[in-house]
Amino acid sequence: MGMAETDRQELYEQVATASRILGTAGLARETTGHVSARVGDGRMLLRCRLESEPGLRFTRTAIAEVDFDPDPTDPPGSMRLPIERHIHGQLLRLRPDAGAVVHVHPWSNWLAGIAEIPLRPVMGAFDPGAMAIAVNPPPIYPHSWLISSAERGAQLAEFMAGHDACVLRGHGVVTVGATVQEATVRAIRLQTIAAASVAAHQAGSDYQVSPEEIEELMPVPGSPGARFAEREVWLHYERMAAAAAVKERYE
């Protein structure tokens, strides 16, 4: 089944906002990266390529509703499907718990991945959400190639089994979430813990938050507190992206 047009439009705006957030926050280099959201059985909203919107931070209308395994001619007008659309289609197909998928190229995750610097809980109250990712670190997909086929997309989805995030070595990251906000905030926190782990490694520090403090600080998934923190982070970056857009308009 599909969804009501008002709900679809709201989801469309969320995908556009998530794209601008990820671009403004520096997680997507140049024109790379994409965001998707499930809109019904076998269908998704997907950030596509559009010459007038060259990069996630400039996203307004470069979003199309397509099948999980879309025909290359699906997007209307001058939009083009991203080569790695199979990341989204196969994860959404094989992960019924996932409502959204993010694929971006954060610098810190790239560096940690190729240098084999493990993500460690080097921060506690500084950012408990980021710390939680390091407590159960995402798997590192060993290939740097494009996820350019349904077969590779399915392989990645299988590789991610039991995890909501994955580092693609020499490439980027993938995060999933029940909502667009959840997948987006997870990608931001993944970048945060990677940057902190790299910085600690470069400083020669072997510090880690103690198990007792981890237990105290670990967010409870789905709890009101965790949802509130996620919502606040989303609103912060949404406002930041909007302010950046206004600044660019008048420069």
Long-range contacts (C-beta under 8 A, 24 or more apart in sequence): 1-40, 1-41, 2-39, 2-40, 2-43, 3-39, 3-40, 8-39, 8-45, 8-65, 11-37, 11-39, 11-45, 11-180, 12-45, 12-63, 14-179, 14-180, 14-181, 15-45, 15-46, 15-47, 15-63, 15-100, 15-180, 16-47, 16-59, 16-60, 16-61, 16-63, 17-180, 17-238, 17-241, 18-100, 18-102, 18-180, 18-181, 18-183, 18-184, 19-47, 19-56, 19-57, 19-59, 20-56, 20-57, 20-58, 20-59, 20-241, 20-242, 20-245, 21-184, 21-188, 21-234, 21-237, 21-238, 21-240, 21-241, 22-56, 22-57, 22-102, 22-104, 22-184, 22-187, 22-188, 23-55, 23-56, 23-57, 23-58, 23-59, 23-241, 24-57, 24-237, 24-240, 24-241, 24-244, 25-188, 25-191, 25-237, 25-240, 25-241, 26-106, 26-107, 27-104, 27-105, 27-106, 27-187, 27-188, 27-191, 28-55, 28-56, 28-57, 28-104, 28-105, 29-105, 29-107, 30-54, 30-55, 31-55, 32-104, 32-105, 32-172, 33-102, 33-103, 33-104, 33-105, 33-172, 34-82, 34-84, 34-85, 34-87, 34-88, 34-102, 34-103, 35-100, 35-101, 35-102, 35-103, 35-180, 35-183, 35-184, 36-88, 36-92, 36-100, 36-101, 37-99, 37-100, 37-180, 38-92, 38-98, 38-99, 38-100, 39-65, 42-67, 42-68, 42-93, 43-67, 43-68, 44-68, 44-88, 44-89, 44-92, 46-70, 46-81, 46-82, 46-85, 46-88, 47-82, 48-75, 48-79, 48-80, 48-81, 48-82, 49-79, 49-80, 49-81, 49-82, 50-78, 50-79, 50-80, 51-78, 56-104, 57-241, 57-244, 57-245, 68-92, 68-93, 69-93, 69-150, 83-146, 83-148, 84-146, 84-147, 84-148, 86-147, 86-148, 86-149, 86-150, 86-152, 86-153, 87-147, 87-153, 87-156, 87-174, 88-153, 89-150, 89-153, 90-150, 90-153, 90-154, 90-156, 90-157, 91-153, 91-156, 91-157, 91-160, 91-174, 91-176, 93-157, 94-154, 94-157, 94-158, 95-157, 95-176, 97-176, 97-178, 98-176, 98-177, 98-178, 98-183, 99-177, 99-178, 99-179, 99-180, 99-182, 99-183, 100-176, 100-177, 100-178, 100-179, 100-180, 100-182, 100-183, 100-184, 101-174, 101-175, 101-176, 101-183, 102-173, 102-174, 102-175, 102-176, 102-177, 102-183, 102-184, 102-186, 102-187, 103-172, 103-173, 103-174, 104-172, 104-173, 104-187, 105-171, 105-172, 105-173, 106-172, 106-173, 106-187, 106-190, 106-191, 106-194, 108-191, 108-194, 108-195, 108-198, 109-167, 109-172, 109-173, 109-190, 109-191, 109-194, 110-170, 110-171, 110-172, 111-194, 111-198, 112-167, 112-194, 112-197, 112-198, 113-140, 113-167, 113-168, 113-169, 113-170, 114-169, 114-170, 115-198, 115-201, 117-197, 117-198, 117-201, 118-197, 119-193, 119-194, 119-197, 120-197, 120-200, 120-208, 121-193, 121-208, 121-209, 121-214, 122-193, 122-196, 122-197, 122-200, 122-205, 122-207, 122-208, 122-209, 123-193, 123-196, 123-209, 124-209, 124-213, 124-214, 124-217, 125-217, 126-196, 127-189, 127-192, 127-193, 128-217, 128-218, 128-219, 128-229, 129-185, 129-189, 129-219, 129-226, 129-229, 129-230, 129-233, 130-189, 130-190, 130-192, 130-193, 130-196, 131-193, 131-209, 131-214, 131-217, 131-218, 132-189, 132-218, 132-219, 133-165, 133-186, 133-189, 133-190, 133-193, 134-193, 134-197, 135-214, 135-218, 136-163, 138-163, 138-164, 138-165, 138-166, 138-167, 138-173, 138-190, 139-163, 139-166, 139-167, 140-166, 140-167, 140-168, 140-169, 141-166, 141-167, 141-168, 141-169, 141-171, 142-169, 143-168, 143-169, 143-171, 144-168, 144-169, 144-170, 144-171, 145-171, 165-190, 167-194, 181-230, 181-231, 181-234, 182-230, 184-234, 184-237, 185-230, 185-233, 185-234, 188-233, 188-237
